[in-house]
């Protein structure tokens, strides 16, 4: 039983006019408990995601995403990982390209050296995110088509990323920024990437994603999700092309998985043909083939 301090007891006397039944009801209301098992792990992962702690979120979803046999939270964890890895791909690509341009333009030896280091780091981080995205895409497509009733069940991040990375223009122009500014830029880029990924997956941009996720789990359109994921994989393959960390096998593997996702998109149209959507898929497939020919 809780002990009440004497000084607080005097304050409680003022509550004498309140019905005792009401006081008893309020004081005995049970505290909400964390769910157990896979539900608890997913709850923790989404809590971390909302707080912007994406690295920890990935750790908490790893077991769920690779669970054998799958649980009710396996596909939800995989969709969440798609969001995070897509956001990382977007962020690291934007940063790597900016530092690459800054490295070329900078005439200050120290800044040039620093930019070269940052470029290489972001290429490595981006390559890792690209490969992780391919793994989760392969898991989602393991049955030859995407699972039915995929949902995005997570709260929108509390700290929204900027729509434009202001410091990026200084980097591109070759102007030096200190380590604190580089760290802040990296944080903003990741937040921006994840917010943009949420807007694209849900559809309608960030505002729509925030509104819909606040209302509860969002059921995903499998066709749109497959197209989104295929484009992300094709884009992610760029980390391994001739201009970056050249690795033909990884490049082709990512493009191959992107092609699989276009087939998954077509599979969603079997019962309800749509010529416009078929043209969209055909165009994307042609783009992927053209990308493959570049290596």
C-alpha positions as CSV (number, residue, x, y, z in Angstrom):
1,X,0.0,0.0,0.0
2,X,1.3,3.5,-0.9
3,X,2.2,5.7,2.1
4,X,0.8,9.2,2.0
5,X,3.0,12.0,3.3
6,X,1.4,14.1,6.1
7,X,1.6,17.3,4.1
8,X,-0.3,15.7,1.3
9,X,-2.9,14.2,3.6
10,X,-4.2,17.6,4.5
11,X,-4.8,18.3,0.8
12,X,-6.8,15.1,0.5
13,X,-9.3,16.3,3.1
14,X,-10.6,18.8,0.5
15,X,-11.8,15.8,-1.5
16,X,-14.3,14.7,1.2
17,X,-17.2,16.1,-0.9
18,X,-16.4,13.7,-3.8
19,X,-18.3,10.4,-3.6
20,X,-16.1,7.7,-2.2
21,X,-17.2,5.3,-5.0
22,X,-15.6,7.6,-7.6
23,X,-12.4,7.9,-5.6
24,X,-12.2,4.2,-5.3
25,X,-12.9,3.6,-9.0
26,X,-10.2,6.0,-10.1
27,X,-7.5,4.8,-7.6
28,X,-8.1,1.2,-8.6
29,X,-7.8,1.7,-12.4
30,X,-5.2,-0.8,-13.6
31,X,-2.1,0.5,-15.3
32,X,-1.8,-0.6,-19.0
33,X,0.7,-3.3,-19.4
34,X,3.1,-4.0,-22.2
35,X,1.9,-6.8,-24.5
36,X,3.7,-10.1,-24.2
37,X,5.5,-12.2,-26.9
38,X,5.7,-11.0,-30.6
39,X,3.1,-8.3,-29.9
40,X,5.4,-6.9,-27.2
41,X,8.4,-6.9,-29.5
42,X,6.5,-5.1,-32.2
43,X,5.1,-2.6,-29.7
44,X,8.7,-1.8,-28.6
45,X,9.8,-1.5,-32.2
46,X,7.1,0.9,-33.1
47,X,7.7,2.9,-30.0
48,X,11.4,3.2,-31.0
49,X,10.4,4.2,-34.5
50,X,8.1,6.9,-33.3
51,X,11.0,8.3,-31.1
52,X,13.3,8.3,-34.2
53,X,15.6,5.5,-32.8
54,X,15.6,3.6,-36.1
55,X,18.7,1.5,-35.4
56,X,17.1,0.1,-32.3
57,X,13.9,-0.3,-34.2
58,X,15.7,-2.5,-36.7
59,X,17.1,-4.7,-34.0
60,X,13.7,-5.2,-32.4
61,X,12.1,-6.2,-35.7
62,X,14.8,-8.6,-36.9
63,X,13.5,-11.6,-34.9
64,X,9.9,-10.9,-35.9
65,X,10.8,-10.4,-39.6
66,X,12.7,-13.7,-39.7
67,X,10.4,-15.7,-37.5
68,X,9.8,-19.4,-38.5
69,X,7.0,-20.2,-38.6
70,X,5.7,-16.6,-39.2
71,X,3.7,-14.9,-36.5
72,X,0.9,-12.4,-36.8
73,X,3.5,-9.7,-36.6
74,X,6.0,-11.0,-39.2
75,X,4.6,-9.2,-42.2
76,X,4.1,-6.0,-40.1
77,X,7.7,-6.1,-39.1
78,X,8.8,-6.6,-42.7
79,X,6.8,-3.6,-43.9
80,X,8.2,-1.5,-41.1
81,X,11.7,-2.5,-42.1
82,X,11.0,-1.6,-45.7
83,X,10.1,1.9,-44.5
84,X,13.4,2.2,-42.5
85,X,15.7,0.7,-45.1
86,X,14.1,2.8,-47.9
87,X,14.5,5.9,-45.8
88,X,18.2,5.0,-45.3
89,X,18.7,4.4,-49.0
90,X,17.2,7.8,-49.8
91,X,19.3,9.6,-47.1
92,X,22.6,8.0,-47.8
93,X,22.3,8.4,-51.5
94,X,21.5,12.1,-51.1
95,X,24.4,12.6,-48.7
96,X,26.9,10.6,-50.8
97,X,26.1,12.6,-54.0
98,X,26.4,15.9,-52.1
99,X,29.7,15.1,-50.6
100,X,31.0,13.7,-53.9
101,X,30.2,17.1,-55.6
102,X,31.7,19.0,-52.7
103,X,34.8,16.9,-52.9
104,X,35.2,17.8,-56.6
105,X,34.6,21.5,-56.1
106,X,36.5,22.2,-52.8
107,X,39.9,23.8,-53.1
108,X,40.7,23.5,-49.4
109,X,42.8,20.3,-48.8
110,X,41.3,19.6,-45.3
111,X,37.7,20.0,-46.5
112,X,38.4,17.9,-49.6
113,X,39.8,15.1,-47.5
114,X,36.9,15.3,-45.1
115,X,34.3,15.3,-47.9
116,X,36.0,12.3,-49.5
117,X,35.8,10.4,-46.2
118,X,32.1,11.3,-45.7
119,X,31.3,10.3,-49.3
120,X,32.9,6.9,-48.7
121,X,31.1,6.4,-45.4
122,X,27.7,7.2,-46.9
123,X,28.3,4.9,-49.8
124,X,29.1,2.1,-47.4
125,X,26.0,2.8,-45.2
126,X,23.8,3.1,-48.3
127,X,25.1,-0.2,-49.7
128,X,24.3,-1.9,-46.5
129,X,20.8,-0.5,-46.4
130,X,20.3,-1.5,-50.0
131,X,21.2,-5.1,-49.3
132,X,19.0,-5.2,-46.2
133,X,16.1,-3.8,-48.3
134,X,16.7,-6.6,-50.9
135,X,16.5,-9.2,-48.1
136,X,13.2,-8.0,-46.7
137,X,11.8,-7.7,-50.2
138,X,12.8,-11.3,-51.0
139,X,11.1,-12.4,-47.8
140,X,7.9,-10.6,-48.7
141,X,7.9,-12.1,-52.2
142,X,9.0,-15.6,-51.1
143,X,5.6,-17.1,-52.0
144,X,5.7,-15.8,-55.6
145,X,3.5,-12.9,-54.8
146,X,3.1,-10.4,-52.0
147,X,1.1,-11.4,-48.9
148,X,-2.5,-10.2,-48.9
149,X,-3.6,-7.6,-46.4
150,X,-0.3,-5.9,-45.8
151,X,-0.6,-3.2,-43.3
152,X,1.6,-0.3,-42.0
153,X,1.0,-0.2,-38.3
154,X,3.1,2.5,-36.7
155,X,2.9,6.0,-35.4
156,X,4.4,8.8,-37.4
157,X,7.8,9.9,-36.1
158,X,7.5,12.7,-33.4
159,X,10.4,14.7,-34.9
160,X,9.5,15.3,-38.6
161,X,12.4,15.7,-41.0
162,X,12.9,18.8,-43.1
163,X,11.6,18.9,-46.7
164,X,14.8,20.5,-47.8
165,X,18.3,19.9,-46.4
166,X,19.6,23.5,-46.2
167,X,23.2,22.6,-45.3
168,X,23.4,20.3,-48.3
169,X,23.8,23.2,-50.7
170,X,26.9,24.4,-48.8
171,X,28.3,20.9,-49.0
172,X,27.6,20.7,-52.8
173,X,29.4,24.0,-53.3
174,X,32.5,22.8,-51.6
175,X,32.1,24.9,-48.5
176,X,33.3,23.3,-45.3
177,X,30.9,22.4,-42.4
178,X,32.2,21.2,-39.0
179,X,31.6,17.8,-37.5
180,X,28.6,19.0,-35.5
181,X,26.9,20.3,-38.6
182,X,27.7,17.1,-40.4
183,X,26.1,15.0,-37.7
184,X,23.0,17.3,-37.7
185,X,22.8,17.0,-41.5
186,X,23.0,13.2,-41.3
187,X,20.2,13.1,-38.7
188,X,18.0,15.4,-40.8
189,X,18.7,13.4,-44.0
190,X,17.6,10.2,-42.3
191,X,14.4,11.8,-40.9
192,X,13.7,13.3,-44.3
193,X,14.2,9.9,-46.0
194,X,11.9,8.0,-43.7
195,X,9.2,10.7,-43.8
196,X,9.4,10.7,-47.6
197,X,9.2,6.9,-47.7
198,X,6.1,7.0,-45.5
199,X,4.5,9.5,-47.7
200,X,5.2,7.4,-50.8
201,X,4.0,4.1,-49.3
202,X,0.8,5.5,-47.9
203,X,0.2,7.8,-50.8
204,X,-0.5,11.5,-50.8
205,X,2.7,12.7,-49.2
206,X,3.7,13.3,-45.6
207,X,0.6,15.1,-44.5
208,X,-1.6,12.2,-45.7
209,X,0.7,9.6,-44.0
210,X,0.6,11.5,-40.7
211,X,-3.2,11.8,-40.7
212,X,-3.8,8.2,-41.8
213,X,-1.3,6.6,-39.4
214,X,-2.8,8.7,-36.5
215,X,-6.2,7.1,-37.2
216,X,-4.8,3.5,-37.0
217,X,-3.1,0.8,-39.1
218,X,-3.1,1.6,-42.8
219,X,-4.0,-1.2,-45.2
220,X,-1.6,-1.0,-48.2
221,X,-2.5,-1.3,-51.8
222,X,-0.4,-4.2,-53.0
223,X,0.0,-2.9,-56.5
224,X,1.3,0.5,-55.3
225,X,3.5,-1.1,-52.6
226,X,5.1,-3.5,-55.2
227,X,5.8,-0.6,-57.5
228,X,7.2,1.5,-54.7
229,X,9.5,-1.3,-53.5
230,X,10.6,-2.1,-57.1
231,X,11.6,1.5,-57.7
232,X,13.5,1.6,-54.3
233,X,15.4,-1.5,-55.2
234,X,16.4,-0.2,-58.6
235,X,17.5,3.1,-57.0
236,X,19.4,1.2,-54.3
237,X,21.3,-0.7,-57.0
238,X,23.0,2.5,-57.8
239,X,25.3,2.1,-54.8
240,X,27.0,-0.7,-56.7
241,X,27.3,0.8,-60.2
242,X,30.4,1.9,-62.0
243,X,30.4,5.4,-60.5
244,X,30.2,4.2,-56.9
245,X,31.1,1.0,-55.0
246,X,31.3,-1.1,-58.2
247,X,30.0,-4.6,-57.6
248,X,28.2,-6.2,-60.6
249,X,26.7,-9.1,-58.7
250,X,25.1,-7.0,-56.0
251,X,23.9,-4.6,-58.7
252,X,22.3,-7.3,-60.7
253,X,20.8,-9.0,-57.6
254,X,19.1,-5.8,-56.6
255,X,17.8,-5.2,-60.1
256,X,16.6,-8.8,-60.3
257,X,14.6,-8.4,-57.1
258,X,13.2,-5.2,-58.5
259,X,12.0,-7.2,-61.5
260,X,10.4,-9.7,-59.2
261,X,8.4,-6.9,-57.5
262,X,7.1,-5.7,-60.9
263,X,5.9,-9.3,-61.5
264,X,4.2,-9.1,-58.1
265,X,2.5,-5.9,-59.2
266,X,1.2,-7.6,-62.3
267,X,-0.1,-10.5,-60.3
268,X,-2.4,-8.1,-58.4
269,X,-4.1,-7.3,-61.7
270,X,-5.1,-10.8,-62.7
271,X,-8.6,-10.6,-61.3
272,X,-9.0,-7.0,-62.2
273,X,-7.1,-6.0,-65.4
274,X,-6.1,-2.4,-65.7
275,X,-4.4,-1.2,-68.9
276,X,-3.0,2.0,-67.3
277,X,-1.4,0.0,-64.5
278,X,-0.1,-2.6,-66.9
279,X,1.6,0.2,-68.9
280,X,3.1,1.6,-65.7
281,X,4.6,-1.8,-64.9
282,X,5.9,-2.3,-68.4
283,X,7.6,1.1,-68.3
284,X,9.3,0.3,-65.0
285,X,10.4,-3.1,-66.3
286,X,12.0,-1.4,-69.4
287,X,13.7,1.1,-67.1
288,X,15.2,-1.7,-65.0
289,X,16.4,-3.5,-68.2
290,X,18.1,-0.3,-69.3
291,X,19.7,0.1,-65.9
292,X,21.0,-3.5,-66.1
293,X,22.7,-2.7,-69.4
294,X,24.7,0.0,-67.8
295,X,26.9,-2.5,-66.0
